[in-house]
Amino acid sequence: MRIAEGDRFKHKLTGQLFEVKMIKDDTFILESAQTPYRMWFGEEGVELFFETAAKKRLKK
């Protein structure tokens, strides 16, 4: 899977939407729009816990 900044993902367990805010050294920082949560994952973690969501940007 090719992941880029701005891509959106839906958490498989909670259904919460996250957007990739930054990519650094094969680590992806995902930020939620509904809550102040941020998560750090490698590509394998993103593929395991998230599914691709629509390409629309999240509102702040």
Biopython code that builds the backbone (N, CA, C, O; Angstrom):
import numpy as np
from Bio.PDB.StructureBuilder import StructureBuilder

atoms = [
    (1, "MET", "N", (0.845, -1.170, 0.000)),
    (1, "MET", "CA", (0.000, 0.000, 0.000)),
    (1, "MET", "C", (0.897, 1.242, 0.000)),
    (1, "MET", "O", (1.861, 1.312, 0.763)),
    (2, "ARG", "N", (0.588, 2.201, -0.837)),
    (2, "ARG", "CA", (1.335, 3.458, -0.881)),
    (2, "ARG", "C", (0.564, 4.494, -0.070)),
    (2, "ARG", "O", (-0.589, 4.794, -0.381)),
    (3, "ILE", "N", (1.188, 5.033, 0.955)),
    (3, "ILE", "CA", (0.541, 5.992, 1.850)),
    (3, "ILE", "C", (1.202, 7.352, 1.670)),
    (3, "ILE", "O", (2.428, 7.455, 1.636)),
    (4, "ALA", "N", (0.375, 8.407, 1.554)),
    (4, "ALA", "CA", (0.877, 9.762, 1.371)),
    (4, "ALA", "C", (0.200, 10.694, 2.372)),
    (4, "ALA", "O", (-0.862, 10.374, 2.906)),
    (5, "GLU", "N", (0.820, 11.849, 2.625)),
    (5, "GLU", "CA", (0.213, 12.845, 3.509)),
    (5, "GLU", "C", (-1.144, 13.245, 2.950)),
    (5, "GLU", "O", (-1.295, 13.444, 1.744)),
    (6, "GLY", "N", (-2.130, 13.362, 3.835)),
    (6, "GLY", "CA", (-3.482, 13.725, 3.421)),
    (6, "GLY", "C", (-4.394, 12.534, 3.199)),
    (6, "GLY", "O", (-5.611, 12.703, 3.110)),
    (7, "ASP", "N", (-3.834, 11.322, 3.108)),
    (7, "ASP", "CA", (-4.666, 10.124, 2.962)),
    (7, "ASP", "C", (-5.503, 9.944, 4.216)),
    (7, "ASP", "O", (-5.064, 10.261, 5.322)),
    (8, "ARG", "N", (-6.718, 9.429, 4.031)),
    (8, "ARG", "CA", (-7.624, 9.214, 5.160)),
    (8, "ARG", "C", (-7.833, 7.732, 5.379)),
    (8, "ARG", "O", (-7.895, 6.947, 4.434)),
    (9, "PHE", "N", (-7.942, 7.361, 6.656)),
    (9, "PHE", "CA", (-8.154, 5.971, 7.033)),
    (9, "PHE", "C", (-9.221, 5.893, 8.111)),
    (9, "PHE", "O", (-9.371, 6.800, 8.929)),
    (10, "LYS", "N", (-9.958, 4.792, 8.094)),
    (10, "LYS", "CA", (-10.992, 4.520, 9.092)),
    (10, "LYS", "C", (-10.502, 3.382, 9.971)),
    (10, "LYS", "O", (-10.117, 2.326, 9.468)),
    (11, "HIS", "N", (-10.514, 3.594, 11.290)),
    (11, "HIS", "CA", (-10.075, 2.568, 12.232)),
    (11, "HIS", "C", (-11.048, 1.400, 12.163)),
    (11, "HIS", "O", (-12.259, 1.602, 12.250)),
    (12, "LYS", "N", (-10.541, 0.187, 12.007)),
    (12, "LYS", "CA", (-11.388, -0.993, 11.829)),
    (12, "LYS", "C", (-12.230, -1.315, 13.058)),
    (12, "LYS", "O", (-13.321, -1.865, 12.911)),
    (13, "LEU", "N", (-11.769, -0.996, 14.254)),
    (13, "LEU", "CA", (-12.514, -1.327, 15.467)),
    (13, "LEU", "C", (-13.484, -0.233, 15.897)),
    (13, "LEU", "O", (-14.614, -0.530, 16.283)),
    (14, "THR", "N", (-13.061, 1.023, 15.836)),
    (14, "THR", "CA", (-13.884, 2.119, 16.352)),
    (14, "THR", "C", (-14.653, 2.873, 15.271)),
    (14, "THR", "O", (-15.647, 3.535, 15.569)),
    (15, "GLY", "N", (-14.206, 2.780, 14.022)),
    (15, "GLY", "CA", (-14.842, 3.525, 12.939)),
    (15, "GLY", "C", (-14.412, 4.979, 12.880)),
    (15, "GLY", "O", (-14.908, 5.736, 12.045)),
    (16, "GLN", "N", (-13.499, 5.381, 13.751)),
    (16, "GLN", "CA", (-13.027, 6.760, 13.806)),
    (16, "GLN", "C", (-12.155, 7.062, 12.592)),
    (16, "GLN", "O", (-11.364, 6.222, 12.162)),
    (17, "LEU", "N", (-12.305, 8.280, 12.035)),
    (17, "LEU", "CA", (-11.534, 8.685, 10.864)),
    (17, "LEU", "C", (-10.243, 9.379, 11.278)),
    (17, "LEU", "O", (-10.225, 10.193, 12.201)),
    (18, "PHE", "N", (-9.164, 9.041, 10.577)),
    (18, "PHE", "CA", (-7.853, 9.634, 10.804)),
    (18, "PHE", "C", (-7.273, 10.081, 9.473)),
    (18, "PHE", "O", (-7.576, 9.504, 8.428)),
    (19, "GLU", "N", (-6.441, 11.106, 9.515)),
    (19, "GLU", "CA", (-5.752, 11.608, 8.329)),
    (19, "GLU", "C", (-4.249, 11.565, 8.581)),
    (19, "GLU", "O", (-3.789, 11.875, 9.680)),
    (20, "VAL", "N", (-3.493, 11.182, 7.568)),
    (20, "VAL", "CA", (-2.034, 11.160, 7.673)),
    (20, "VAL", "C", (-1.546, 12.606, 7.654)),
    (20, "VAL", "O", (-1.720, 13.312, 6.660)),
    (21, "LYS", "N", (-0.938, 13.041, 8.747)),
    (21, "LYS", "CA", (-0.454, 14.421, 8.863)),
    (21, "LYS", "C", (1.019, 14.551, 8.506)),
    (21, "LYS", "O", (1.444, 15.578, 7.978)),
    (22, "MET", "N", (1.799, 13.512, 8.793)),
    (22, "MET", "CA", (3.233, 13.588, 8.547)),
    (22, "MET", "C", (3.787, 12.186, 8.338)),
    (22, "MET", "O", (3.316, 11.217, 8.934)),
    (23, "ILE", "N", (4.798, 12.101, 7.481)),
    (23, "ILE", "CA", (5.512, 10.842, 7.273)),
    (23, "ILE", "C", (6.986, 11.136, 7.508)),
    (23, "ILE", "O", (7.560, 12.035, 6.893)),
    (24, "LYS", "N", (7.595, 10.359, 8.416)),
    (24, "LYS", "CA", (9.012, 10.563, 8.701)),
    (24, "LYS", "C", (9.648, 9.224, 9.020)),
    (24, "LYS", "O", (9.209, 8.525, 9.933)),
    (25, "ASP", "N", (10.670, 8.869, 8.281)),
    (25, "ASP", "CA", (11.424, 7.633, 8.507)),
    (25, "ASP", "C", (10.518, 6.408, 8.593)),
    (25, "ASP", "O", (10.623, 5.621, 9.534)),
    (26, "ASP", "N", (9.632, 6.247, 7.615)),
    (26, "ASP", "CA", (8.702, 5.107, 7.547)),
    (26, "ASP", "C", (7.742, 5.037, 8.729)),
    (26, "ASP", "O", (7.205, 3.968, 9.019)),
    (27, "THR", "N", (7.517, 6.154, 9.416)),
    (27, "THR", "CA", (6.530, 6.239, 10.484)),
    (27, "THR", "C", (5.461, 7.229, 10.049)),
    (27, "THR", "O", (5.769, 8.318, 9.564)),
    (28, "PHE", "N", (4.203, 6.842, 10.225)),
    (28, "PHE", "CA", (3.081, 7.665, 9.810)),
    (28, "PHE", "C", (2.391, 8.228, 11.045)),
    (28, "PHE", "O", (2.061, 7.483, 11.968)),
    (29, "ILE", "N", (2.173, 9.541, 11.067)),
    (29, "ILE", "CA", (1.447, 10.178, 12.156)),
    (29, "ILE", "C", (0.034, 10.433, 11.658)),
    (29, "ILE", "O", (-0.180, 11.200, 10.720)),
    (30, "LEU", "N", (-0.934, 9.773, 12.305)),
    (30, "LEU", "CA", (-2.335, 9.909, 11.950)),
    (30, "LEU", "C", (-3.033, 10.738, 13.013)),
    (30, "LEU", "O", (-2.846, 10.513, 14.209)),
    (31, "GLU", "N", (-3.842, 11.700, 12.572)),
    (31, "GLU", "CA", (-4.539, 12.592, 13.493)),
    (31, "GLU", "C", (-6.037, 12.474, 13.271)),
    (31, "GLU", "O", (-6.507, 12.442, 12.134)),
    (32, "SER", "N", (-6.782, 12.409, 14.367)),
    (32, "SER", "CA", (-8.237, 12.302, 14.311)),
    (32, "SER", "C", (-8.865, 13.684, 14.209)),
    (32, "SER", "O", (-8.341, 14.653, 14.760)),
    (33, "ALA", "N", (-9.990, 13.774, 13.502)),
    (33, "ALA", "CA", (-10.716, 15.042, 13.401)),
    (33, "ALA", "C", (-11.663, 15.232, 14.575)),
    (33, "ALA", "O", (-11.864, 16.361, 15.023)),
    (34, "GLN", "N", (-12.249, 14.152, 15.084)),
    (34, "GLN", "CA", (-13.258, 14.240, 16.126)),
    (34, "GLN", "C", (-12.668, 14.379, 17.529)),
    (34, "GLN", "O", (-13.331, 14.906, 18.422)),
    (35, "THR", "N", (-11.466, 13.929, 17.732)),
    (35, "THR", "CA", (-10.840, 13.944, 19.053)),
    (35, "THR", "C", (-9.404, 14.447, 18.925)),
    (35, "THR", "O", (-8.880, 14.514, 17.812)),
    (36, "PRO", "N", (-8.760, 14.800, 20.023)),
    (36, "PRO", "CA", (-7.380, 15.290, 19.950)),
    (36, "PRO", "C", (-6.338, 14.171, 19.858)),
    (36, "PRO", "O", (-5.178, 14.388, 20.207)),
    (37, "TYR", "N", (-6.727, 12.991, 19.399)),
    (37, "TYR", "CA", (-5.818, 11.853, 19.376)),
    (37, "TYR", "C", (-4.906, 11.858, 18.157)),
    (37, "TYR", "O", (-5.306, 12.217, 17.050)),
    (38, "ARG", "N", (-3.670, 11.448, 18.402)),
    (38, "ARG", "CA", (-2.711, 11.181, 17.330)),
    (38, "ARG", "C", (-2.165, 9.793, 17.550)),
    (38, "ARG", "O", (-2.022, 9.344, 18.687)),
    (39, "MET", "N", (-1.856, 9.105, 16.452)),
    (39, "MET", "CA", (-1.291, 7.762, 16.535)),
    (39, "MET", "C", (-0.083, 7.682, 15.623)),
    (39, "MET", "O", (-0.043, 8.317, 14.569)),
    (40, "TRP", "N", (0.900, 6.897, 16.037)),
    (40, "TRP", "CA", (2.103, 6.679, 15.257)),
    (40, "TRP", "C", (2.135, 5.215, 14.857)),
    (40, "TRP", "O", (1.965, 4.335, 15.700)),
    (41, "PHE", "N", (2.353, 4.949, 13.569)),
    (41, "PHE", "CA", (2.385, 3.578, 13.073)),
    (41, "PHE", "C", (3.418, 3.433, 11.972)),
    (41, "PHE", "O", (3.754, 4.394, 11.279)),
    (42, "GLY", "N", (3.915, 2.217, 11.826)),
    (42, "GLY", "CA", (4.631, 1.834, 10.626)),
    (42, "GLY", "C", (3.590, 1.386, 9.610)),
    (42, "GLY", "O", (2.408, 1.289, 9.941)),
    (43, "GLU", "N", (4.005, 1.114, 8.393)),
    (43, "GLU", "CA", (3.051, 0.740, 7.341)),
    (43, "GLU", "C", (2.262, -0.520, 7.697)),
    (43, "GLU", "O", (1.073, -0.611, 7.389)),
    (44, "GLU", "N", (2.913, -1.492, 8.344)),
    (44, "GLU", "CA", (2.223, -2.734, 8.709)),
    (44, "GLU", "C", (1.097, -2.468, 9.704)),
    (44, "GLU", "O", (0.034, -3.081, 9.606)),
    (45, "GLY", "N", (1.311, -1.571, 10.652)),
    (45, "GLY", "CA", (0.283, -1.225, 11.631)),
    (45, "GLY", "C", (-0.909, -0.535, 10.991)),
    (45, "GLY", "O", (-2.056, -0.792, 11.358)),
    (46, "VAL", "N", (-0.635, 0.344, 10.031)),
    (46, "VAL", "CA", (-1.725, 1.021, 9.324)),
    (46, "VAL", "C", (-2.572, -0.006, 8.586)),
    (46, "VAL", "O", (-3.800, 0.037, 8.656)),
    (47, "GLU", "N", (-1.926, -0.931, 7.877)),
    (47, "GLU", "CA", (-2.659, -1.949, 7.126)),
    (47, "GLU", "C", (-3.440, -2.879, 8.050)),
    (47, "GLU", "O", (-4.507, -3.364, 7.673)),
    (48, "LEU", "N", (-2.929, -3.135, 9.251)),
    (48, "LEU", "CA", (-3.581, -4.048, 10.184)),
    (48, "LEU", "C", (-4.806, -3.419, 10.852)),
    (48, "LEU", "O", (-5.841, -4.075, 10.971)),
    (49, "PHE", "N", (-4.707, -2.166, 11.288)),
    (49, "PHE", "CA", (-5.758, -1.540, 12.083)),
    (49, "PHE", "C", (-6.679, -0.593, 11.323)),
    (49, "PHE", "O", (-7.710, -0.189, 11.859)),
    (50, "PHE", "N", (-6.334, -0.227, 10.082)),
    (50, "PHE", "CA", (-7.110, 0.777, 9.352)),
    (50, "PHE", "C", (-7.492, 0.283, 7.967)),
    (50, "PHE", "O", (-6.838, -0.586, 7.390)),
    (51, "GLU", "N", (-8.590, 0.871, 7.442)),
    (51, "GLU", "CA", (-8.975, 0.658, 6.055)),
    (51, "GLU", "C", (-9.051, 2.032, 5.394)),
    (51, "GLU", "O", (-9.291, 3.036, 6.064)),
    (52, "THR", "N", (-8.848, 2.071, 4.090)),
    (52, "THR", "CA", (-8.835, 3.328, 3.360)),
    (52, "THR", "C", (-10.213, 3.973, 3.394)),
    (52, "THR", "O", (-11.227, 3.297, 3.220)),
    (53, "ALA", "N", (-10.248, 5.283, 3.617)),
    (53, "ALA", "CA", (-11.496, 6.059, 3.605)),
    (53, "ALA", "C", (-11.471, 6.978, 2.389)),
    (53, "ALA", "O", (-10.498, 6.990, 1.636)),
    (54, "ALA", "N", (-12.529, 7.737, 2.199)),
    (54, "ALA", "CA", (-12.624, 8.666, 1.068)),
    (54, "ALA", "C", (-11.472, 9.669, 1.109)),
    (54, "ALA", "O", (-10.916, 9.941, 2.173)),
    (55, "LYS", "N", (-11.120, 10.213, -0.048)),
    (55, "LYS", "CA", (-9.980, 11.128, -0.162)),
    (55, "LYS", "C", (-10.301, 12.567, 0.239)),
    (55, "LYS", "O", (-9.475, 13.451, 0.014)),
    (56, "LYS", "N", (-11.458, 12.831, 0.819)),
    (56, "LYS", "CA", (-11.850, 14.162, 1.252)),
    (56, "LYS", "C", (-11.058, 14.549, 2.504)),
    (56, "LYS", "O", (-10.883, 13.724, 3.400)),
    (57, "ARG", "N", (-10.580, 15.791, 2.575)),
    (57, "ARG", "CA", (-9.789, 16.239, 3.724)),
    (57, "ARG", "C", (-10.685, 16.457, 4.936)),
    (57, "ARG", "O", (-11.844, 16.854, 4.804)),
    (58, "LEU", "N", (-10.135, 16.194, 6.116)),
    (58, "LEU", "CA", (-10.875, 16.362, 7.364)),
    (58, "LEU", "C", (-10.973, 17.836, 7.730)),
    (58, "LEU", "O", (-10.055, 18.610, 7.458)),
    (59, "LYS", "N", (-12.089, 18.225, 8.349)),
    (59, "LYS", "CA", (-12.289, 19.607, 8.787)),
    (59, "LYS", "C", (-11.712, 19.796, 10.172)),
    (59, "LYS", "O", (-11.746, 18.878, 10.992)),
    (60, "LYS", "N", (-11.188, 20.967, 10.438)),
    (60, "LYS", "CA", (-10.648, 21.303, 11.766)),
    (60, "LYS", "C", (-11.644, 22.119, 12.527)),
    (60, "LYS", "O", (-11.385, 22.505, 13.667)),
]
sb = StructureBuilder()
sb.init_structure("model")
sb.init_model(0)
sb.init_chain("A")
sb.init_seg("    ")
for serial, (resi, resn, name, xyz) in enumerate(atoms, 1):
    if name == "N":
        sb.init_residue(resn, " ", resi, " ")
    sb.init_atom(name, np.array(xyz, "f"), 0.0, 1.0, " ", f" {name:<3s}", serial, name[0])
structure = sb.get_structure()
